[in-house]
Amino acid sequence: MMASQSKATKNAIDDYLAPATLSDALGALEDGEATILAGGTDLMVQTQSGRVGYKQRLVNIRRIDELRGISEHGGRICIGALVTITELLNNTLVAEKVPVLAAMADKFASNQIRNVATVGGNICNASPAGDSIPPFLVLDADVELACLRDGKAATRSVPITEFFTGPGRTVRASNELVTGISFAVPQAGFIARFIKSGPRPALEISAVSMALGGVVENDVFRSVSLSFGSVAPTAMRARKAETFLTGKKLDDETIRAAVETALEEVSPIDDVRASIWYRRHLVGVYLRRLVADVVQG
Ligand SMILES: Cc1cc2nc3c(=O)[nH]c(=O)nc-3n(C[C@H](O)[C@H](O)[C@H](O)COP(=O)(O)OP(=O)(O)OC[C@H]3O[C@@H](n4cnc5c(N)ncnc54)[C@H](O)[C@@H]3O)c2cc1C
């Protein structure tokens, strides 16, 4: 018990590495005894408060160019783990093909935080309130991971719906690095929207966040994807509400019933930011608002 306690609150670093290549970084992570540092906007707060302890080695990945950039190939968009929130906000490919990510970035923290906070860090921190997660869920994104196996780089893709296992927990193994996130270029006519709570959303941790995507043809909703943040132990897809909305005309009765279905799927908690009642109330308000936004295009 004492051993694990002292490990959990270890705030001294025995070794610090700042590799310049992906293969050097994977080597530094190989024994699973390293803490990864990207922008540090979560890690520094957590280690200074004692909530998280450092492992033996701190590996700063910020010098690795292979983890940067936003590109499109083979019908997929790839976002490097080190892409910052500011880059998402200003990128022309994002603006043209996935404006929902720019809309999310516009509600994310202050400029100072956006300039250093990375997409990889937001995902790996695995907060149920992580703002990038609901839009990536709606885009059916895959999380790209790499590690060394028998001295060679090995990669795997994990659907983001399977990446999170609880608050702060993911399926990433301790020797793995998230290299980026990728998803199919949305089909023609796909519209997605994001909303998060708070009077000054960019400066608040959301009490509820939500993303909704789909194609509206002749008032009928198709290819519907709906996701929530902060209403369950992990950000989640609302599969029942998606199925309910798919193929329906978006009239008042459909939306009312969709809200009821969505409320059956969520399991919010009371905490300092909001009560269960208020979170459930916001689910209804936001779903109505996002459906109206998507219908209007
Ligand atoms: C004042 C303030 C305001 C904030 N506002 C918001 C907000 O509005 N919305 C929001 O969602 N978040 C917010 N955050 C939280 C934080 O900024 C984000 O989660 C950010 O995206 C984390 O990225 P980072 O690069 O700083 O991660 P880091 O702090 O460097 O790392 C976070 C975690 O992920 C791990 N990690 C990082 N990169 C990788 C990788 N490539 N592979 C494997 N593991 C990795 C680290 O080891 C650590 O456990 C805020 C934080 C602060 C301090």
The ligand as an SDF file (V2000), in Angstrom:
LIG
                    3D

 53 58  0  0  0  0  0  0  0  0999 V2000
   -6.3990   26.7290  -17.6750 C   0  0  0  0  0  0  0  0  0  0  0  0
   -6.7540   25.4430  -18.4210 C   0  0  0  0  0  0  0  0  0  0  0  0
   -7.8560   25.4540  -19.2400 C   0  0  0  0  0  0  0  0  0  0  0  0
   -8.2210   24.2780  -19.9240 C   0  0  0  0  0  0  0  0  0  0  0  0
   -9.3150   24.3130  -20.7320 N   0  0  0  0  0  0  0  0  0  0  0  0
   -9.6850   23.1910  -21.3860 C   0  0  0  0  0  0  0  0  0  0  0  0
  -10.8380   23.2040  -22.2310 C   0  0  0  0  0  0  0  0  0  0  0  0
  -11.5050   24.2260  -22.4330 O   0  0  0  0  0  0  0  0  0  0  0  0
  -11.1760   22.0270  -22.8280 N   0  0  0  0  0  0  0  0  0  0  0  0
  -10.4730   20.8630  -22.6420 C   0  0  0  0  0  0  0  0  0  0  0  0
  -10.8300   19.8400  -23.2150 O   0  0  0  0  0  0  0  0  0  0  0  0
   -9.3620   20.8460  -21.8690 N   0  0  0  0  0  0  0  0  0  0  0  0
   -8.9580   21.9640  -21.2380 C   0  0  0  0  0  0  0  0  0  0  0  0
   -7.8480   21.9560  -20.4400 N   0  0  0  0  0  0  0  0  0  0  0  0
   -7.0880   20.7060  -20.2870 C   0  0  0  0  0  0  0  0  0  0  0  0
   -5.8540   20.5700  -21.2410 C   0  0  0  0  0  0  0  0  0  0  0  0
   -5.4340   21.8280  -21.7020 O   0  0  0  0  0  0  0  0  0  0  0  0
   -6.1870   19.6760  -22.4620 C   0  0  0  0  0  0  0  0  0  0  0  0
   -6.6410   18.4030  -22.0750 O   0  0  0  0  0  0  0  0  0  0  0  0
   -4.9840   19.5310  -23.4140 C   0  0  0  0  0  0  0  0  0  0  0  0
   -5.4420   19.1590  -24.6850 O   0  0  0  0  0  0  0  0  0  0  0  0
   -3.9350   18.5320  -22.9400 C   0  0  0  0  0  0  0  0  0  0  0  0
   -2.9020   18.4980  -23.9060 O   0  0  0  0  0  0  0  0  0  0  0  0
   -1.3690   18.6410  -23.4960 P   0  0  0  0  0  0  0  0  0  0  0  0
   -0.5870   18.5700  -24.7530 O   0  0  0  0  0  0  0  0  0  0  0  0
   -1.1440   19.8140  -22.6500 O   0  0  0  0  0  0  0  0  0  0  0  0
   -1.2060   17.2900  -22.6630 O   0  0  0  0  0  0  0  0  0  0  0  0
   -0.1890   16.9440  -21.4830 P   0  0  0  0  0  0  0  0  0  0  0  0
   -0.5610   17.6670  -20.2480 O   0  0  0  0  0  0  0  0  0  0  0  0
    1.2210   17.0310  -21.9470 O   0  0  0  0  0  0  0  0  0  0  0  0
   -0.5540   15.3840  -21.3110 O   0  0  0  0  0  0  0  0  0  0  0  0
   -1.8310   14.9810  -20.8590 C   0  0  0  0  0  0  0  0  0  0  0  0
   -1.7870   13.4590  -20.6310 C   0  0  0  0  0  0  0  0  0  0  0  0
   -1.6940   12.7650  -21.8720 O   0  0  0  0  0  0  0  0  0  0  0  0
   -0.4480   12.0260  -21.9430 C   0  0  0  0  0  0  0  0  0  0  0  0
    0.0180   12.2220  -23.3130 N   0  0  0  0  0  0  0  0  0  0  0  0
    0.1740   13.4120  -23.9590 C   0  0  0  0  0  0  0  0  0  0  0  0
    0.4780   13.2050  -25.2410 N   0  0  0  0  0  0  0  0  0  0  0  0
    0.5380   11.8570  -25.4300 C   0  0  0  0  0  0  0  0  0  0  0  0
    0.7940   11.0280  -26.5510 C   0  0  0  0  0  0  0  0  0  0  0  0
    1.0370   11.5320  -27.7650 N   0  0  0  0  0  0  0  0  0  0  0  0
    0.7620    9.6860  -26.3860 N   0  0  0  0  0  0  0  0  0  0  0  0
    0.4920    9.1530  -25.1610 C   0  0  0  0  0  0  0  0  0  0  0  0
    0.2280    9.8940  -24.0650 N   0  0  0  0  0  0  0  0  0  0  0  0
    0.2440   11.2300  -24.1990 C   0  0  0  0  0  0  0  0  0  0  0  0
    0.4480   12.5990  -20.8630 C   0  0  0  0  0  0  0  0  0  0  0  0
    1.3650   11.6400  -20.3670 O   0  0  0  0  0  0  0  0  0  0  0  0
   -0.5910   13.0010  -19.8150 C   0  0  0  0  0  0  0  0  0  0  0  0
   -0.9870   11.8650  -19.0770 O   0  0  0  0  0  0  0  0  0  0  0  0
   -7.4440   23.1010  -19.7600 C   0  0  0  0  0  0  0  0  0  0  0  0
   -6.3060   23.1100  -18.9400 C   0  0  0  0  0  0  0  0  0  0  0  0
   -5.9530   24.2780  -18.2690 C   0  0  0  0  0  0  0  0  0  0  0  0
   -4.7220   24.2710  -17.3960 C   0  0  0  0  0  0  0  0  0  0  0  0
  1  2  1  0
  2  3  1  0
  2 52  2  0
  3  4  2  0
  4  5  1  0
  4 50  1  0
  5  6  2  0
  6  7  1  0
  6 13  1  0
  7  8  2  0
  7  9  1  0
  9 10  1  0
 10 11  2  0
 10 12  1  0
 12 13  2  0
 13 14  1  0
 14 15  1  0
 14 50  1  0
 15 16  1  0
 16 17  1  0
 16 18  1  0
 18 19  1  0
 18 20  1  0
 20 21  1  0
 20 22  1  0
 22 23  1  0
 23 24  1  0
 24 25  2  0
 24 26  1  0
 24 27  1  0
 27 28  1  0
 28 29  2  0
 28 30  1  0
 28 31  1  0
 31 32  1  0
 32 33  1  0
 33 34  1  0
 33 48  1  0
 34 35  1  0
 35 36  1  0
 35 46  1  0
 36 37  1  0
 36 45  1  0
 37 38  2  0
 38 39  1  0
 39 40  1  0
 39 45  2  0
 40 41  1  0
 40 42  2  0
 42 43  1  0
 43 44  2  0
 44 45  1  0
 46 47  1  0
 46 48  1  0
 48 49  1  0
 50 51  2  0
 51 52  1  0
 52 53  1  0
M  END
$$$$
